[in-house]
Amino acid sequence: MQSYGDESRPLAALSLPSRIIIGVAACVVAVVVAIHLAMMFLHVAPSNTLSKQQGGLISDYVYPEYEQNWKLFAPNPLQQNIAVQVRGQLRTADGAVRTTGWTDLTARDGQAILHNPLPSHTQQNQLRRAWELFSSSHNAQNRPVGTRGELSERYIRRLVLARMEGEWTRGGGRVEQIQVRSQTTAVTPPPWSSEKISDKPVYRVLPWWQVTADDLPEGAKHQ
């Protein structure tokens, strides 16, 4: 009978240090996955003693990247298209002040995933989740409610500048202020529906935000 030796046991052929490294790496991955699943479970589970005691820690981990919601499902699925648009106030190289036109970031994300069979999580969800976090943590006057409100403002400022700062300052100068607005339009009812919905867009315009060094992309901070 032919013997294949250690070919059927690839790990046995590795040196002891290699097996230790693989074992440690597997343990680290298992711990990270366990922590992530535990945080997500505590976030979506009914309120309990542990989630109350560690609420701040759980929120810091979950928001804004991993926040969960059920708006896709009945009885109240989303029936609106919401676009996030931005513009900036620039100090040009010659000292003049210039205000850019509005740029539709949502439309850019949509164009980036069009005909893409494997769009990234960032392209699909980053901007949308950032705006949902802002909307849920601000009142009708666009004032932040609690610490999540301030966090959502910083997050949106950094997101906008990461995408637009290089484009806006291509000819020199710097971004001094940015302004964000949402454009909400109702989804057209199906042909068989008798529901009447206005197709006029509704805007939510935020105040101008002063740009600080902490808002800028890493490379721009040192210019």
Secondary structure, DSSP 8 states (H G I E B T S, - for coil): ----GGGG-GGGGS-HHHHHHHHHHHHHHHHHHHHHHHHHHHHHS---HHHHHTHHHHHHHHTTTT----TTSTTS---EEEEEEEEEEEE-TTS-EEE---EEHHHHHHHHHTT-SS--HIIIIIHHHHHHHHHHTB-TTS-B-SHHHHHHHHHHHHHHHHHHHHHHTTTS-EEEEEEEEEEEEE----TT---------EEEE---EE--GGGS-HHHHT-
